[in-house]
Amino acid sequence: MSRKVQPTAPRAQEHQLSAQESRPPPEANAEAVRFLRSLRHLSWNLELMEQHSQEFIKFHILPMERKTSLLKQDDQLVMTRSIKEGQEVKTEVAFFPWHSITGFISEAANLVLLRVMAWRQTVPSNARFLALDTEGKLCYSTYQALGSQAIQVGHQQVEVFTVEQTVHSEEGIPMSCQFYLLPDGHVAKRVQVGSPGCCMITKMPILREEDEIEPRPAFEKKPLVWEEDVELYSRFMERKEELRLSHNSYLRQHPEAHALISDFLLFLLLRQPADVVTFAADFFGPFAVRRRPTPSLRSSNRPSPFRSLDPECSPSEG
């Protein structure tokens, strides 16, 4: 048996099958979803966008070929399966709502998941993922750590971490595969439980060394003396001159502003009030557009200049 990625072949015959059955669809449990969320630095929850796979068995009497295509379309996952036995071709199409496949692990994502388990030397306990069985039905998938052992690869003995994946088909018997993983996540050996054959590498690959994360460099904070910085001092002088010219131009266009400020300073220095803010509000109050004229007779209890002098709104006068 061989597996390789190829484009989808032309369809010989198609008929659609509903993905919903009378029984409730399987769902991934919280442990599986939590484990996938911890992998966000690798991908976005290992979500499948598109996958094409092909399997074939070469028999002289009745060769068999199976092609599976998974494609995300809008808010659903479309699965197209094409099975060819001899000259007969049968094609099935199934649709899975996207919200119903949370925790789904495709065959491509399974390899990434196994590599992460090898790096961490651990398997999520009690995690129940979703997968497709040999009939293209959605079912549960679990992982179990079988410990470490030494195997022979070429002329070298290497330590491997063994993980067993079991796909629990709801209609058939469970199918288990054991993966023997090198420290960097390479699959050194794959055994399907109950099958006499296995897949194994014949040459030791170059192992990927663990990346060493260097600490962030610490830069000492130095006080900024902008007067000694030629560029900053130049910008300051340019901005200062720009503001000076702008202010002078405005005062030339509005001479009443200079006269108004001069009158205020003159009265301020003559009266020398203890509360400068209240005196300024009283002085500039009559210039307000919405302010009503001040009544000629006032109470001895003068209202605050910040309040309206409307008799109806002011306190009663004695």
C-alpha positions as CSV (number, residue, x, y, z in Angstrom):
1,M,0.0,0.0,0.0
2,S,1.3,3.5,-0.9
3,R,0.1,6.9,-0.2
4,K,0.8,10.1,-2.1
5,V,-0.7,13.5,-2.7
6,Q,-2.1,14.1,-6.2
7,P,-4.7,16.4,-7.8
8,T,-8.3,15.1,-7.8
9,A,-9.0,12.8,-10.8
10,P,-12.1,13.4,-13.1
11,R,-15.2,12.0,-11.6
12,A,-16.7,9.0,-13.3
13,Q,-19.9,8.8,-11.3
14,E,-21.2,11.0,-8.4
15,H,-24.0,10.8,-5.9
16,Q,-24.3,12.8,-2.7
17,L,-24.6,11.2,0.7
18,S,-25.8,13.1,3.8
19,A,-23.3,13.4,6.6
20,Q,-26.0,13.5,9.2
21,E,-27.3,10.2,10.5
22,S,-30.0,9.3,13.0
23,R,-27.4,9.1,15.8
24,P,-25.9,12.3,17.1
25,P,-22.6,13.2,15.4
26,P,-19.4,12.6,17.4
27,E,-17.8,15.6,19.1
28,A,-14.2,16.2,20.3
29,N,-14.0,16.6,24.0
30,A,-12.5,19.5,26.0
31,E,-9.1,17.9,26.4
32,A,-8.6,17.6,22.6
33,V,-9.8,21.2,21.9
34,R,-7.5,22.5,24.7
35,F,-4.5,20.7,23.2
36,L,-5.1,22.1,19.7
37,R,-5.4,25.6,21.1
38,S,-2.0,25.2,22.7
39,L,-0.6,24.8,19.2
40,R,-1.5,28.2,17.9
41,H,2.1,29.1,17.5
42,L,2.3,26.4,14.8
43,S,-1.0,27.1,13.0
44,W,-4.6,28.2,13.6
45,N,-5.8,25.1,15.5
46,L,-4.5,22.9,12.6
47,E,-7.7,23.7,10.7
48,L,-7.9,21.9,7.3
49,M,-8.2,24.1,4.2
50,E,-7.6,21.5,1.5
51,Q,-6.2,18.0,1.3
52,H,-5.9,15.4,-1.5
53,S,-4.8,11.8,-0.9
54,Q,-4.6,8.6,-2.9
55,E,-4.3,4.9,-1.9
56,F,-4.0,2.0,-4.2
57,I,-3.4,-1.8,-3.9
58,K,-1.9,-3.5,-6.9
59,F,-3.6,-6.8,-7.5
60,H,-3.4,-8.4,-10.9
61,I,-6.9,-9.7,-10.7
62,L,-8.7,-6.8,-9.1
63,P,-6.6,-3.7,-8.4
64,M,-8.2,-1.1,-6.1
65,E,-7.6,2.6,-5.9
66,R,-9.1,5.1,-3.5
67,K,-8.9,8.9,-3.7
68,T,-10.1,11.3,-1.1
69,S,-10.4,15.1,-1.4
70,L,-11.2,17.4,1.5
71,L,-12.0,21.1,0.8
72,K,-13.3,23.9,3.0
73,Q,-16.1,25.8,1.3
74,D,-17.6,28.7,3.2
75,D,-19.0,27.2,6.5
76,Q,-18.7,23.5,5.6
77,L,-16.2,20.8,4.8
78,V,-16.8,19.0,1.5
79,M,-15.4,15.4,1.2
80,T,-15.2,13.7,-2.1
81,R,-14.3,10.0,-2.2
82,S,-13.6,8.1,-5.4
83,I,-13.2,4.3,-5.2
84,K,-12.1,2.3,-8.2
85,E,-12.3,-1.5,-8.1
86,G,-11.3,-3.0,-11.5
87,Q,-13.2,-0.9,-14.0
88,E,-16.0,0.1,-11.7
89,V,-15.7,3.7,-10.2
90,K,-17.9,4.9,-7.4
91,T,-17.9,8.5,-6.2
92,E,-19.4,9.8,-3.0
93,V,-19.8,13.4,-1.8
94,A,-20.5,14.3,1.8
95,F,-20.9,17.7,3.6
96,F,-19.9,18.4,7.2
97,P,-21.0,21.7,8.8
98,W,-17.8,23.5,9.9
99,H,-19.0,24.0,13.5
100,S,-19.5,20.2,13.8
101,I,-15.8,19.3,13.1
102,T,-14.2,21.2,15.9
103,G,-11.2,19.1,17.0
104,F,-11.0,17.3,13.6
105,I,-7.6,15.9,12.7
106,S,-6.8,15.3,9.1
107,E,-4.1,13.0,7.9
108,A,-1.8,15.9,7.2
109,A,-2.5,17.5,10.6
110,N,-1.9,14.1,12.3
111,L,1.7,14.2,11.2
112,V,2.2,17.7,12.7
113,L,0.4,16.5,15.9
114,L,2.7,13.5,16.2
115,R,5.8,15.7,15.8
116,V,4.6,18.0,18.6
117,M,4.1,14.9,20.8
118,A,7.6,13.7,20.0
119,W,9.0,17.1,20.9
120,R,7.2,17.3,24.2
121,Q,7.6,13.5,24.9
122,T,4.0,13.5,26.1
123,V,0.5,12.7,24.8
124,P,-2.7,14.5,25.9
125,S,-4.4,12.3,28.4
126,N,-8.1,11.4,27.8
127,A,-8.1,13.6,24.7
128,R,-10.7,12.5,22.1
129,F,-10.3,14.0,18.6
130,L,-12.3,13.6,15.4
131,A,-11.1,11.8,12.3
132,L,-12.5,10.0,9.3
133,D,-12.6,6.2,9.2
134,T,-11.9,4.1,6.1
135,E,-15.5,4.6,5.0
136,G,-15.3,8.4,5.2
137,K,-17.5,8.6,8.3
138,L,-16.8,11.0,11.1
139,C,-15.6,9.2,14.2
140,Y,-13.4,9.5,17.3
141,S,-9.6,9.3,17.3
142,T,-7.5,8.8,20.4
143,Y,-3.7,8.8,21.1
144,Q,-1.8,6.7,23.7
145,A,1.9,6.9,24.7
146,L,3.6,3.5,24.6
147,G,6.9,4.8,26.0
148,S,10.4,4.9,24.6
149,Q,12.5,2.1,23.1
150,A,15.5,1.6,20.9
151,I,15.1,0.4,17.3
152,Q,17.6,-0.3,14.5
153,V,17.8,2.2,11.7
154,G,20.4,1.2,9.1
155,H,23.6,0.5,11.1
156,Q,22.5,2.7,14.0
157,Q,20.4,2.2,17.1
158,V,18.2,5.1,18.0
159,E,15.9,6.0,20.8
160,V,12.3,6.5,19.6
161,F,9.1,7.7,21.3
162,T,6.1,5.4,20.4
163,V,2.6,6.7,20.0
164,E,-0.5,4.6,19.1
165,Q,-3.3,6.3,17.3
166,T,-6.7,4.5,17.3
167,V,-9.6,5.5,14.9
168,H,-12.8,4.3,16.5
169,S,-15.2,3.6,13.6
170,E,-18.8,3.5,14.6
171,E,-19.6,0.8,12.1
172,G,-16.5,-1.3,11.9
173,I,-13.7,-2.4,14.2
174,P,-11.2,0.2,15.6
175,M,-8.0,0.6,13.6
176,S,-4.8,1.3,15.4
177,C,-1.4,2.5,14.0
178,Q,1.8,2.7,16.0
179,F,4.2,5.5,15.2
180,Y,7.9,5.3,16.2
181,L,9.1,8.9,16.4
182,L,12.6,10.3,16.6
183,P,13.4,13.0,19.1
184,D,12.8,15.8,16.5
185,G,9.5,14.3,15.4
186,H,10.6,12.3,12.3
187,V,8.5,9.1,11.8
188,A,11.1,6.3,11.9
189,K,8.6,3.4,11.7
190,R,4.8,3.0,11.2
191,V,3.0,-0.3,12.1
192,Q,-0.7,-1.0,11.5
193,V,-1.8,-3.2,14.3
194,G,-3.0,-6.6,12.9
195,S,-1.2,-6.1,9.6
196,P,1.9,-8.1,8.7
197,G,3.6,-5.2,6.9
198,C,5.1,-2.0,8.2
199,C,6.8,1.1,6.9
200,M,10.3,2.0,8.1
201,I,13.0,4.4,7.1
202,T,16.3,2.8,5.9
203,K,18.6,5.8,6.4
204,M,18.9,7.9,9.5
205,P,17.9,11.5,8.7
206,I,19.7,14.6,9.9
207,L,18.0,15.4,13.2
208,R,16.8,18.9,13.8
209,E,18.5,20.4,16.8
210,E,16.4,22.3,19.4
211,D,16.5,26.0,18.8
212,E,18.2,28.0,21.6
213,I,16.2,31.1,22.4
214,E,18.6,33.9,23.2
215,P,17.6,36.2,25.9
216,R,16.5,39.7,25.0
217,P,19.3,42.2,25.0
218,A,19.0,44.7,27.8
219,F,19.6,48.3,26.9
220,E,20.3,50.8,29.6
221,K,18.1,53.8,29.7
222,K,20.0,57.0,29.3
223,P,18.6,60.4,30.2
224,L,17.8,62.4,27.1
225,V,19.5,65.8,27.0
226,W,17.9,67.2,23.9
227,E,19.8,70.5,24.1
228,E,23.0,68.6,23.4
229,D,21.4,66.7,20.5
230,V,22.1,68.7,17.3
231,E,19.1,67.4,15.4
232,L,16.6,67.8,18.2
233,Y,17.8,71.2,19.1
234,S,17.6,72.3,15.5
235,R,14.0,71.0,15.3
236,F,13.2,72.9,18.5
237,M,14.5,76.2,17.2
238,E,12.7,75.8,13.9
239,R,9.4,75.1,15.7
240,K,10.0,78.0,18.1
241,E,10.5,80.4,15.2
242,E,7.5,79.0,13.3
243,L,5.3,79.6,16.4
244,R,6.7,83.1,16.9
245,L,5.9,84.2,13.4
246,S,2.5,82.6,13.6
247,H,1.6,84.4,16.8
248,N,2.9,87.8,15.6
249,S,0.9,87.4,12.4
250,Y,-2.3,86.6,14.4
251,L,-1.9,89.6,16.7
252,R,-1.3,91.9,13.7
253,Q,-4.6,90.7,12.2
254,H,-6.4,91.0,15.5
255,P,-5.2,94.2,17.3
256,E,-8.3,94.0,19.6
257,A,-6.8,90.9,21.3
258,H,-3.8,92.9,22.4
259,A,-6.0,95.8,23.7
260,L,-8.3,93.3,25.6
261,I,-5.4,91.6,27.3
262,S,-3.7,94.9,28.2
263,D,-7.0,96.2,29.8
264,F,-7.4,93.0,31.8
265,L,-3.8,93.2,33.2
266,L,-4.3,96.9,34.0
267,F,-7.5,96.3,36.1
268,L,-5.9,93.2,37.6
269,L,-2.9,95.1,38.9
270,L,-5.1,98.0,40.1
271,R,-7.6,95.8,42.0
272,Q,-5.1,93.1,43.0
273,P,-7.9,90.6,43.9
274,A,-7.1,87.6,46.1
275,D,-9.1,85.3,43.6
276,V,-7.6,85.9,40.2
277,V,-9.8,83.3,38.5
278,T,-13.1,84.7,39.8
279,F,-11.9,88.2,38.9
280,A,-11.1,87.1,35.3
281,A,-14.4,85.4,34.9
282,D,-16.2,88.6,36.1
283,F,-14.1,90.7,33.8
284,F,-14.6,88.6,30.6
285,G,-18.2,87.7,31.4
286,P,-19.8,90.6,29.6
287,F,-18.0,89.6,26.4
288,A,-19.9,86.3,26.3
289,V,-22.4,86.2,23.4
290,R,-25.0,84.2,25.3
291,R,-24.7,86.1,28.6
292,R,-27.7,88.3,29.5
293,P,-27.1,91.9,30.6
294,T,-26.2,92.2,34.3
295,P,-29.1,93.7,36.3
296,S,-28.5,97.2,37.7
297,L,-29.4,96.2,41.2
298,R,-27.8,93.2,42.8
299,S,-28.2,91.5,46.0
300,S,-25.5,91.8,48.7
301,N,-25.0,88.1,48.2
302,R,-23.4,88.3,44.8
303,P,-23.7,85.1,42.7
304,S,-20.7,83.4,41.4
305,P,-19.6,84.8,38.0
306,F,-19.6,81.2,36.7
307,R,-23.4,81.0,37.1
308,S,-26.1,82.6,35.1
309,L,-27.5,85.9,36.4
310,D,-31.0,85.0,35.3
311,P,-33.3,86.0,38.2
312,E,-35.3,82.8,37.8
313,C,-32.2,80.6,38.1
314,S,-30.4,82.6,40.8
315,P,-31.0,82.4,44.5
316,S,-33.8,84.6,45.9
317,E,-32.5,88.1,46.9
318,G,-33.1,89.5,50.4
